[in-house]
Amino acid sequence: MAFLQLATRAEDGGTIGAAKAATSGFAPSEWQIIRLARKDGLSSLRPPSRWDRLKTRIFGEGINPRLTDKRMESLRHLSVDAWHRGYTVRPSSLRAFLKAGFNEGQLETLLATISAQRRK
């Protein structure tokens, strides 16, 4: 319930105002990243290990799910975390998501949508 702790630290007392609720959606490209993150494993969140680099040298280029755009990578990172852990995402993922320019309304939308999809 890390996002709940984050909401209580909000300037408006933890509630999402009308302005934040109006911008709680995502662009189509962002929804695509959220859907694709479902197939990524938690290992994709870690930097490549020495073993991974060695395999790449021996067998050639492997699949790298990381995105070059830092904003989109923070979205992918939080989405992967949410697909595997639900609402108990890491605080570092939350901070990176908010620092990238997303808001609390989008955070709530993301976690609620992924939670609903995980139940299916």
ROLUMMI-519447 format. One record per atom (N, C-alpha, C): residue number from 1; chain; x, z, y. Coordinates in steps of 0.1 Angstrom, whole numbers. Example, Ala and Ser with C-alpha at 12.3 -4.5 7.8 and 13.67 -1.06 7.14 Angstrom:
BEGIN
1 A 132 78 -57
1 A 123 78 -45
1 A 132 78 -33
2 A 128 71 -22
2 A 137 71 -11
2 A 129 79 0
//
This chain:
BEGIN
1 A 8 0 -12
1 A 0 0 0
1 A 9 0 13
2 A 20 -7 12
2 A 29 -7 23
2 A 23 -13 35
3 A 14 -23 33
3 A 8 -30 45
3 A -1 -20 52
4 A -7 -10 45
4 A -15 -1 52
4 A -7 9 61
5 A 5 12 56
5 A 14 20 64
5 A 18 13 77
6 A 20 0 75
6 A 24 -9 86
6 A 12 -9 96
7 A 0 -10 91
7 A -12 -11 100
7 A -14 1 108
8 A -10 13 103
8 A -12 25 110
8 A -2 27 121
9 A 9 19 120
9 A 19 19 131
9 A 16 9 142
10 A 5 2 141
10 A 2 -8 151
10 A -2 -2 164
11 A 0 -9 174
11 A -2 -4 188
11 A -16 0 190
12 A -26 -7 184
12 A -40 -4 186
12 A -45 6 176
13 A -37 14 170
13 A -42 24 161
13 A -44 20 147
14 A -39 8 144
14 A -41 4 130
14 A -52 -6 128
15 A -60 -9 138
15 A -71 -18 136
15 A -67 -32 141
16 A -73 -42 135
16 A -70 -55 139
16 A -80 -60 149
17 A -76 -63 161
17 A -85 -67 172
17 A -90 -81 170
18 A -99 -85 179
18 A -105 -98 178
18 A -94 -109 179
19 A -85 -107 188
19 A -74 -117 190
19 A -66 -119 177
20 A -63 -108 171
20 A -55 -109 159
20 A -63 -115 147
21 A -76 -111 146
21 A -84 -117 136
21 A -86 -132 137
22 A -86 -137 150
22 A -88 -151 152
22 A -76 -159 147
23 A -64 -153 147
23 A -52 -160 142
23 A -48 -155 129
24 A -57 -152 120
24 A -53 -147 107
24 A -52 -158 96
25 A -53 -170 100
25 A -53 -181 91
25 A -38 -187 90
26 A -37 -197 81
26 A -24 -204 80
26 A -26 -219 81
27 A -16 -226 84
27 A -16 -240 84
27 A -17 -245 70
28 A -21 -258 68
28 A -21 -263 54
28 A -8 -263 47
29 A 3 -266 54
29 A 16 -265 48
29 A 20 -251 44
30 A 15 -241 52
30 A 18 -227 48
30 A 10 -223 36
31 A -2 -228 35
31 A -10 -225 23
31 A -4 -231 10
32 A 2 -243 12
32 A 9 -249 1
32 A 21 -241 -4
33 A 28 -235 6
33 A 40 -227 2
33 A 35 -214 -6
34 A 24 -209 -1
34 A 18 -197 -8
34 A 14 -200 -22
35 A 7 -212 -24
35 A 3 -216 -38
35 A 15 -219 -46
36 A 26 -226 -41
36 A 37 -229 -49
36 A 46 -216 -53
37 A 45 -206 -44
37 A 52 -194 -47
37 A 48 -187 -59
38 A 36 -190 -64
38 A 30 -184 -76
38 A 39 -187 -88
39 A 46 -198 -88
39 A 54 -202 -100
39 A 68 -197 -99
40 A 72 -193 -87
40 A 86 -188 -86
40 A 87 -174 -91
41 A 98 -171 -98
41 A 101 -158 -103
41 A 107 -148 -93
42 A 107 -136 -96
42 A 113 -126 -87
42 A 128 -129 -85
43 A 134 -135 -95
43 A 149 -138 -94
43 A 152 -148 -83
44 A 142 -156 -79
44 A 144 -166 -68
44 A 145 -159 -55
45 A 143 -146 -54
45 A 144 -138 -42
45 A 158 -133 -40
46 A 166 -133 -50
46 A 180 -128 -49
46 A 189 -140 -46
47 A 201 -137 -40
47 A 211 -147 -38
47 A 217 -151 -51
48 A 221 -164 -52
48 A 227 -168 -65
48 A 239 -159 -69
49 A 239 -156 -82
49 A 250 -148 -87
49 A 262 -157 -91
50 A 272 -150 -95
50 A 284 -158 -99
50 A 281 -167 -111
51 A 273 -161 -120
51 A 268 -169 -132
51 A 260 -181 -128
52 A 252 -180 -118
52 A 244 -191 -113
52 A 252 -202 -107
53 A 262 -197 -99
53 A 271 -207 -93
53 A 280 -214 -103
54 A 284 -207 -114
54 A 292 -213 -125
54 A 283 -223 -132
55 A 271 -220 -135
55 A 262 -230 -142
55 A 260 -242 -134
56 A 259 -240 -121
56 A 257 -252 -112
56 A 269 -261 -112
57 A 281 -255 -112
57 A 293 -263 -113
57 A 295 -270 -126
58 A 291 -264 -137
58 A 293 -270 -150
58 A 282 -281 -152
59 A 269 -277 -150
59 A 258 -286 -154
59 A 252 -294 -142
60 A 257 -292 -130
60 A 252 -299 -119
60 A 242 -290 -111
61 A 236 -297 -102
61 A 227 -290 -92
61 A 214 -285 -100
62 A 211 -272 -98
62 A 199 -267 -104
62 A 188 -267 -94
63 A 176 -263 -98
63 A 165 -262 -88
63 A 166 -250 -79
64 A 166 -252 -67
64 A 167 -242 -57
64 A 153 -241 -49
65 A 145 -230 -52
65 A 132 -229 -45
65 A 133 -225 -31
66 A 145 -221 -26
66 A 146 -216 -12
66 A 144 -227 -2
67 A 138 -223 9
67 A 135 -232 20
67 A 145 -230 31
68 A 148 -241 38
68 A 158 -241 49
68 A 152 -235 62
69 A 139 -236 64
69 A 133 -230 75
69 A 131 -215 73
70 A 137 -207 82
70 A 136 -193 80
70 A 122 -187 80
71 A 114 -193 89
71 A 100 -188 90
71 A 92 -191 77
72 A 94 -203 71
72 A 87 -206 59
72 A 93 -199 47
73 A 106 -196 47
73 A 113 -189 37
73 A 108 -174 37
74 A 105 -168 48
74 A 100 -155 49
74 A 86 -154 43
75 A 78 -165 45
75 A 65 -166 40
75 A 66 -168 24
76 A 75 -176 20
76 A 76 -178 5
76 A 81 -165 -1
77 A 90 -158 5
77 A 96 -145 0
77 A 85 -135 -2
78 A 76 -133 8
78 A 65 -124 8
78 A 55 -128 -3
79 A 52 -141 -3
79 A 43 -146 -13
79 A 47 -144 -27
80 A 60 -147 -30
80 A 65 -145 -44
80 A 64 -130 -47
81 A 68 -121 -38
81 A 67 -107 -40
81 A 52 -103 -43
82 A 43 -108 -35
82 A 29 -105 -36
82 A 23 -110 -49
83 A 27 -122 -54
83 A 22 -127 -66
83 A 26 -119 -78
84 A 38 -113 -77
84 A 43 -104 -88
84 A 39 -90 -87
85 A 38 -85 -75
85 A 36 -70 -73
85 A 22 -67 -67
86 A 15 -76 -62
86 A 2 -73 -56
86 A 4 -67 -42
87 A -3 -57 -39
87 A -2 -50 -26
87 A 11 -42 -24
88 A 18 -40 -35
88 A 30 -31 -34
88 A 43 -40 -31
89 A 42 -48 -21
89 A 54 -56 -17
89 A 65 -48 -11
90 A 77 -53 -11
90 A 88 -45 -5
90 A 87 -45 10
91 A 90 -34 16
91 A 90 -33 31
91 A 99 -43 37
92 A 110 -46 31
92 A 119 -56 37
92 A 112 -70 38
93 A 104 -73 28
93 A 96 -86 29
93 A 86 -85 40
94 A 80 -74 42
94 A 70 -73 53
94 A 77 -74 66
95 A 88 -67 68
95 A 96 -68 81
95 A 100 -82 84
96 A 105 -89 74
96 A 110 -103 76
96 A 98 -112 79
97 A 86 -110 73
97 A 74 -118 75
97 A 70 -116 90
98 A 69 -104 95
98 A 65 -101 108
98 A 75 -105 119
99 A 88 -104 115
99 A 98 -108 124
99 A 98 -123 126
100 A 94 -131 116
100 A 94 -145 116
100 A 82 -150 125
101 A 74 -142 130
101 A 63 -146 139
101 A 49 -146 134
102 A 48 -141 121
102 A 34 -140 116
102 A 29 -127 121
103 A 15 -125 120
103 A 9 -113 125
103 A 3 -105 114
104 A -3 -94 118
104 A -9 -85 108
104 A -21 -90 102
105 A -29 -98 109
105 A -40 -105 104
105 A -37 -115 93
106 A -26 -122 95
106 A -21 -131 85
106 A -16 -124 73
107 A -10 -113 75
107 A -5 -104 64
107 A -17 -100 55
108 A -27 -95 62
108 A -39 -91 54
108 A -46 -102 47
109 A -47 -114 53
109 A -53 -125 47
109 A -44 -130 35
110 A -31 -130 36
110 A -22 -134 25
110 A -24 -124 13
111 A -23 -111 16
111 A -24 -102 5
111 A -37 -102 -2
112 A -48 -103 6
112 A -61 -103 0
112 A -64 -116 -8
113 A -59 -127 -3
113 A -61 -140 -11
113 A -53 -139 -24
114 A -41 -135 -23
114 A -32 -135 -35
114 A -38 -124 -45
115 A -43 -113 -40
115 A -49 -103 -49
115 A -61 -108 -56
116 A -69 -116 -49
116 A -81 -122 -55
116 A -77 -132 -66
117 A -67 -140 -63
117 A -63 -150 -72
117 A -56 -144 -85
118 A -49 -133 -83
118 A -43 -126 -94
118 A -53 -121 -104
119 A -65 -118 -100
119 A -75 -112 -109
119 A -81 -123 -118
120 A -80 -135 -114
120 A -86 -146 -122
120 A -78 -149 -135
//
